[in-house]
Amino acid sequence: MGYSAPDAQSAPTRLFGVEATRRGTFLSFQPPAISEAEIAAVAETLRSGWLTTGPRTAELEARMRDYLEAKHVLAVSSCTAALHLSLVALGVGPGDEVITTSITWPATANVIVHCGATPVFADVREDTLNIDPARVRELVNERTKAIVPVDLYGQPADLDELAALGLPIVEDAAHAVESRYRGRKIGSIADLTCFSLYATKNIAAGEGGLIATNRDDLAEALDDLRVMRRGHGARYDIAVPGYKANLSDVLSSIALVQLDKVEHHAEIRRRHVAIYDEGLAELAGVTPVARDERDVHANHLYVVRVTFADRDDVQRALTDENIGTSIHFLPVHQLSAYRDRLAPNQPALPVTERAGAEVLSLPLSPAHSDDDVRDAVAAFRRVHARLAG
Ligand SMILES: Cc1ncc(COP(=O)(O)O)c(C=O)c1O
């Protein structure tokens, strides 16, 4: 089934920063790249009679096993559910501590709280903003039950150094479906790896999540946890009180079409990242968050650290320029839900807090054209010229 790819290279290259005028229409930050193929797939699924989990979800799991190079893949209702069920499957509960990063979407920490355990936030590396294994090591104690690193923006965390600490790893790979760490596919490395199919993600179904694992025992436990019952008809039984976190075939059918496009979309993302890198390269006080050349980066987000002016002022100025941006992320430990409930052994997080005030995410989506990205660069350069020192 064909689909029309977003226009790529047709327009002539425009010079960065020469246009004095603001973009005429608002450039959304991260619109989904949905075409007639996904619409047709949904219609076909609805006609099939399978509204809930069925053959399309089974097909998605099988194809993702190949794609992620993992023995088992379980489709669930969100990455939040994937992370939660993963911790439950590992037996995380009251009295336990789980070490994670504070530069993440709050769900990463929320699921630790949902288990009755305590999140302990480790500071991040200055360059990639991924969790710093040296800081994690300092926090490990007899209560530590697991580590939850995030592959931030699509850059894999330091998985070898974290694995060397000898604790189970639940990897939050919501941003990292295409990523590789030192040649190995993300999804094939950690005890449990969790992906998101949320509307903005690189494989977007609207909502949904995936758990990849090579461990048979965890796959079996997760299968019980995500549904409500086993068996048929009147003779059903349940092995554990499950969470009803399965994925519907309607959403799986969208994800399957998105999976067909993932390499093509990755190519567009790489091109857009190169346009940003080139267009912002020599601006003082603008630093793209580092990418490790030894790894494959999923380019889920293009994030710069802004120090030439107040980040929020820059964001407002870009909105006035009709350029949508976002912030990934405000540190979780500074949000209301966490401020008053931090672990007694919670260390200071100076790198995290500085980054939280500086990060700014620029528009990145395969639905954008190259000229859209050039517009964002030109607007950013105008804002820089106005607000820098
Ligand atoms: C790093 C990270 N982890 C977890 C999640 C949660 O994903 P979901 O919306 O699929 O539950 C997100 C969502 O944006 C995320 O960015």
The ligand as an ORCA input file, in Angstrom:
! r2SCAN-3c Opt
* xyz 0 1
  C      11.042      9.562     28.196
  C       9.592      9.148     28.206
  N       9.215      8.102     28.966
  C       7.939      7.700     29.029
  C       6.952      8.342     28.320
  C       5.534      7.873     28.435
  O       5.060      7.368     27.221
  P       3.499      7.102     27.008
  O       2.867      8.412     26.679
  O       3.441      6.136     25.854
  O       2.979      6.501     28.259
  C       7.284      9.429     27.505
  C       6.228     10.110     26.758
  O       6.326     11.132     26.189
  C       8.643      9.848     27.455
  O       9.012     10.909     26.712
*
